[in-house]
């Protein structure tokens, strides 16, 4: 027998599993947490690039174009983190859904 919480999850996931499975949906739903993860890095880059660029060039002996490469890398990391996190969450929900469906089928067969 399934609990009320499990029944609600089954209903929710049956209605929303297709919507949550697309690449764009996973990306959009994962972007807020990915931004929280990568925004401090981007803010540090912007502060150093605009307010103290000479300091970084003197310390590292590299050109200021390195910042562009790092910013692009952080942007790619943000996209990757957003998609990967939500894909993992989708897989966990899908696995729980299939297990509950199997449990429900066993309970119905026993009755």
C-alpha positions in Angstrom: 0.0 0.0 0.0 1.3 3.4 -0.9 1.3 6.4 1.4 -0.4 9.6 0.6 2.9 11.3 -0.1 3.9 8.6 -2.5 0.5 8.8 -4.3 0.9 12.5 -4.7 4.4 12.1 -6.1 3.1 9.5 -8.6 0.4 11.9 -9.8 2.8 14.8 -10.0 5.5 12.9 -11.9 3.0 11.3 -14.3 1.9 14.8 -15.3 5.3 16.5 -15.4 7.8 13.9 -16.4 7.8 14.7 -20.1 8.0 18.4 -19.5 11.0 18.0 -17.2 12.8 15.6 -19.6 13.8 18.1 -22.3 17.2 19.7 -22.5 15.9 23.3 -22.4 13.7 22.5 -19.4 16.6 21.0 -17.4 18.8 24.0 -18.3 16.3 26.6 -17.3 15.4 24.9 -14.1 19.1 24.4 -13.2 20.3 27.9 -14.0 19.4 29.5 -10.6 21.6 27.1 -8.6 24.3 27.2 -11.2 24.4 31.0 -11.0 24.7 30.8 -7.3 27.6 28.5 -7.8 29.4 30.5 -10.5 28.3 34.1 -9.9 31.0 34.8 -7.2 33.7 33.7 -9.7 32.3 36.0 -12.4 32.0 38.9 -10.0 35.6 38.5 -8.9 36.7 38.5 -12.5 34.7 41.6 -13.3 36.0 43.4 -10.2 39.6 42.6 -11.0 39.3 43.3 -14.7 37.6 46.7 -14.4 39.0 48.1 -11.1 42.5 46.7 -10.7 43.7 45.3 -14.1 47.3 46.5 -13.6 47.6 44.5 -10.4 46.7 41.2 -12.1 49.0 41.8 -15.1 51.9 42.6 -12.8 51.4 39.6 -10.6 50.7 37.0 -13.3 52.6 38.4 -16.3 49.7 37.5 -18.6 47.7 39.7 -20.9 44.2 41.0 -20.0 42.7 38.8 -22.7 43.1 35.8 -20.3 40.0 37.2 -18.5 37.9 36.6 -21.6 38.9 33.0 -21.8 38.3 32.5 -18.1 34.9 34.2 -18.4 33.9 31.9 -21.2 35.1 28.9 -19.2 33.0 29.9 -16.2 30.0 30.4 -18.5 30.5 26.9 -20.0 30.8 25.5 -16.4 27.6 27.3 -15.4 25.7 25.7 -18.3 27.2 22.3 -17.6 26.4 22.5 -13.9 22.9 23.6 -14.5 22.1 20.7 -17.0 24.0 18.0 -15.0 22.3 18.9 -11.7 18.8 18.8 -13.1 19.5 15.7 -15.2 20.6 13.9 -12.0 17.5 15.2 -10.2 15.3 14.0 -13.1 16.9 10.6 -13.1 16.4 10.2 -9.3 12.7 11.2 -9.7 12.3 8.8 -12.6 13.8 6.0 -10.6 11.6 6.7 -7.6 8.6 6.8 -9.9 9.4 3.4 -11.5 10.0 1.9 -8.0 6.7 3.2 -6.7 4.8 2.0 -9.8 6.3 -1.4 -9.3 5.3 -1.3 -5.6 1.8 -0.2 -6.6 1.4 -3.0 -9.2 2.5 -5.6 -6.6 0.0 -4.2 -4.1 -2.8 -4.3 -6.6 -1.9 -7.9 -7.6 -2.0 -9.0 -4.0 -5.6 -7.6 -3.5 
